[in-house]
Amino acid sequence: MNAKILMASSSVILALGGLAALFAPHELGAALGSPVAGSGIAIQLLGGAYIASALTNWTAKDKPIGGIYSRPLSIGNFVHFIVGTLVLLNRALDGEASAVLIAAVVVYAVFTLAFGRLAFAGGAPVKVGAER
C-alpha cells in the first residue's frame, strides 16, 4: 500500500473515532458492546489522543515513511494498531460481538498489517535530487 494513502486513510479513521469518542462517549461504548459508566471523561480524553494522532498522520502523509524515514511514526502507528487489534479481538471473542466491534477489529487488523509492513519490511524510496 502506498504510504501516502496509508497515512491519509489512517488519519481519517482515527479522526472519526476520536470525534465519536469526544462527542458521544456513551453511544460509542454502547455500539462496541461496552457501556460507559459515569461521565465518560476517560473516553473523551482518549478521543483527544486519537485526534492528535490523526493530525500527526495527516501532516506526515507527504513525507517519506518507512525503512529509516519517519521510523518512529511508522512504529508508533504499528504499536497502536496491533494493541488495538488484540484488545478488540479479545473483546470480540469474549461473547456476543456487535457488528461495529467486528468491523473495528477488521479495520485495526488491516492497519496493523499495513503499518507492520511499512515499518519493518518496506522502505520509502527517495529519488536523488527529488524535491522535498
C-alpha positions as a LaTeX table, in Angstrom:
\begin{tabular}{lrrr}
\hline
Residue & $x$ (\AA) & $y$ (\AA) & $z$ (\AA) \\
\hline
Met1 & 0.00 & 0.00 & 0.00 \\
Asn2 & 1.22 & 3.48 & $-0.83$ \\
Ala3 & 2.49 & 5.24 & 2.31 \\
Lys4 & 0.63 & 8.45 & 1.44 \\
Ile5 & $-2.69$ & 6.60 & 1.10 \\
Leu6 & $-1.99$ & 4.66 & 4.30 \\
Met7 & $-1.22$ & 7.80 & 6.30 \\
Ala8 & $-4.24$ & 9.69 & 4.92 \\
Ser9 & $-6.67$ & 6.80 & 5.45 \\
Ser10 & $-5.41$ & 6.12 & 8.97 \\
Ser11 & $-5.77$ & 9.79 & 9.83 \\
Val12 & $-9.38$ & 9.80 & 8.61 \\
Ile13 & $-10.22$ & 6.67 & 10.61 \\
Leu14 & $-8.50$ & 7.99 & 13.74 \\
Ala15 & $-10.22$ & 11.37 & 13.40 \\
Leu16 & $-13.65$ & 9.77 & 13.04 \\
Gly17 & $-13.03$ & 7.55 & 16.06 \\
Gly18 & $-11.67$ & 10.49 & 18.01 \\
Leu19 & $-14.65$ & 12.69 & 17.23 \\
Ala20 & $-17.04$ & 9.89 & 18.20 \\
Ala21 & $-15.19$ & 9.34 & 21.49 \\
Leu22 & $-15.03$ & 13.06 & 22.19 \\
Phe23 & $-18.65$ & 13.95 & 21.48 \\
Ala24 & $-20.53$ & 10.68 & 22.03 \\
Pro25 & $-18.62$ & 8.51 & 24.51 \\
His26 & $-21.71$ & 6.73 & 25.86 \\
Glu27 & $-23.06$ & 5.95 & 22.40 \\
Leu28 & $-19.66$ & 4.71 & 21.24 \\
Gly29 & $-19.36$ & 2.42 & 24.25 \\
Ala30 & $-22.84$ & 1.03 & 23.65 \\
Ala31 & $-22.06$ & 0.41 & 19.95 \\
Leu32 & $-18.93$ & $-1.53$ & 20.92 \\
Gly33 & $-20.85$ & $-3.55$ & 23.50 \\
Ser34 & $-19.11$ & $-1.95$ & 26.48 \\
Pro35 & $-21.34$ & 0.66 & 28.14 \\
Val36 & $-19.56$ & 3.63 & 29.69 \\
Ala37 & $-20.28$ & 4.33 & 33.35 \\
Gly38 & $-20.16$ & 7.84 & 34.73 \\
Ser39 & $-19.31$ & 10.93 & 32.74 \\
Gly40 & $-17.14$ & 9.20 & 30.12 \\
Ile41 & $-14.25$ & 11.62 & 30.65 \\
Ala42 & $-11.62$ & 8.91 & 30.08 \\
Ile43 & $-13.18$ & 8.08 & 26.71 \\
Gln44 & $-13.24$ & 11.77 & 25.81 \\
Leu45 & $-9.55$ & 12.12 & 26.70 \\
Leu46 & $-8.84$ & 9.10 & 24.53 \\
Gly47 & $-10.76$ & 10.84 & 21.75 \\
Gly48 & $-8.42$ & 13.80 & 22.06 \\
Ala49 & $-5.42$ & 11.49 & 21.72 \\
Tyr50 & $-6.96$ & 9.91 & 18.62 \\
Ile51 & $-7.49$ & 13.33 & 17.06 \\
Ala52 & $-3.87$ & 14.27 & 17.86 \\
Ser53 & $-2.65$ & 11.05 & 16.19 \\
Ala54 & $-4.88$ & 11.76 & 13.21 \\
Leu55 & $-3.38$ & 15.23 & 12.81 \\
Thr56 & 0.15 & 13.83 & 13.14 \\
Asn57 & $-0.51$ & 11.25 & 10.42 \\
Trp58 & $-2.18$ & 13.84 & 8.19 \\
Thr59 & 0.73 & 16.27 & 8.39 \\
Ala60 & 3.25 & 13.47 & 7.71 \\
Lys61 & 1.44 & 12.00 & 4.73 \\
Asp62 & 3.59 & 13.83 & 2.17 \\
Lys63 & 6.92 & 12.78 & 3.73 \\
Pro64 & 8.83 & 9.58 & 3.03 \\
Ile65 & 7.66 & 6.97 & 5.57 \\
Gly66 & 9.07 & 3.50 & 6.11 \\
Gly67 & 12.50 & 1.99 & 6.45 \\
Ile68 & 14.68 & 4.62 & 8.14 \\
Tyr69 & 12.43 & 7.51 & 7.16 \\
Ser70 & 9.99 & 8.62 & 9.89 \\
Arg71 & 10.58 & 5.30 & 11.62 \\
Pro72 & 9.20 & 6.47 & 14.99 \\
Leu73 & 5.96 & 7.49 & 13.32 \\
Ser74 & 5.50 & 4.19 & 11.50 \\
Ile75 & 6.40 & 2.14 & 14.60 \\
Gly76 & 4.10 & 4.24 & 16.80 \\
Asn77 & 1.22 & 3.63 & 14.42 \\
Phe78 & 2.06 & $-0.07$ & 14.23 \\
Val79 & 2.07 & $-0.43$ & 18.02 \\
His80 & $-1.20$ & 1.49 & 18.35 \\
Phe81 & $-2.95$ & $-0.66$ & 15.77 \\
Ile82 & $-1.57$ & $-4.03$ & 16.94 \\
Val83 & $-2.52$ & $-3.33$ & 20.57 \\
Gly84 & $-5.93$ & $-2.13$ & 19.40 \\
Thr85 & $-6.38$ & $-5.26$ & 17.29 \\
Leu86 & $-5.53$ & $-7.55$ & 20.19 \\
Val87 & $-7.77$ & $-5.71$ & 22.67 \\
Leu88 & $-10.71$ & $-5.56$ & 20.27 \\
Leu89 & $-10.24$ & $-9.18$ & 19.22 \\
Asn90 & $-10.16$ & $-10.27$ & 22.85 \\
Arg91 & $-13.43$ & $-8.41$ & 23.47 \\
Ala92 & $-14.98$ & $-9.86$ & 20.30 \\
Leu93 & $-14.07$ & $-13.42$ & 21.30 \\
Asp94 & $-15.44$ & $-13.00$ & 24.86 \\
Gly95 & $-19.04$ & $-13.28$ & 23.85 \\
Glu96 & $-21.70$ & $-11.50$ & 21.86 \\
Ala97 & $-19.82$ & $-9.27$ & 19.44 \\
Ser98 & $-21.69$ & $-6.44$ & 17.72 \\
Ala99 & $-21.24$ & $-5.73$ & 14.03 \\
Val100 & $-19.49$ & $-2.46$ & 14.95 \\
Leu101 & $-16.97$ & $-4.35$ & 17.09 \\
Ile102 & $-16.25$ & $-6.85$ & 14.32 \\
Ala103 & $-15.80$ & $-4.00$ & 11.83 \\
Ala104 & $-13.40$ & $-2.28$ & 14.22 \\
Val105 & $-11.35$ & $-5.50$ & 14.56 \\
Val106 & $-11.09$ & $-5.82$ & 10.78 \\
Val107 & $-10.11$ & $-2.17$ & 10.27 \\
Tyr108 & $-7.50$ & $-2.33$ & 13.03 \\
Ala109 & $-6.09$ & $-5.62$ & 11.67 \\
Val110 & $-5.72$ & $-4.16$ & 8.17 \\
Phe111 & $-3.89$ & $-1.11$ & 9.54 \\
Thr112 & $-1.72$ & $-3.38$ & 11.71 \\
Leu113 & $-0.58$ & $-5.35$ & 8.68 \\
Ala114 & $-0.02$ & $-2.23$ & 6.59 \\
Phe115 & 1.97 & $-0.35$ & 9.23 \\
Gly116 & 3.91 & $-3.51$ & 10.13 \\
Arg117 & 4.93 & $-3.89$ & 6.52 \\
Leu118 & 5.79 & $-0.21$ & 6.26 \\
Ala119 & 7.82 & $-0.14$ & 9.47 \\
Phe120 & 9.66 & $-3.45$ & 9.18 \\
Ala121 & 9.59 & $-4.72$ & 5.58 \\
Gly122 & 9.32 & $-1.73$ & 3.30 \\
Gly123 & 11.42 & 1.27 & 2.65 \\
Ala124 & 10.42 & 4.64 & 1.38 \\
Pro125 & 12.16 & 5.09 & $-1.94$ \\
Val126 & 13.70 & 8.53 & $-2.20$ \\
Lys127 & 14.99 & 9.74 & $-5.55$ \\
Val128 & 18.29 & 11.54 & $-5.56$ \\
Gly129 & 17.72 & 15.21 & $-6.21$ \\
Ala130 & 13.98 & 14.89 & $-5.63$ \\
Glu131 & 12.21 & 17.93 & $-4.30$ \\
Arg132 & 11.08 & 17.59 & $-0.70$ \\
\hline
\end{tabular}
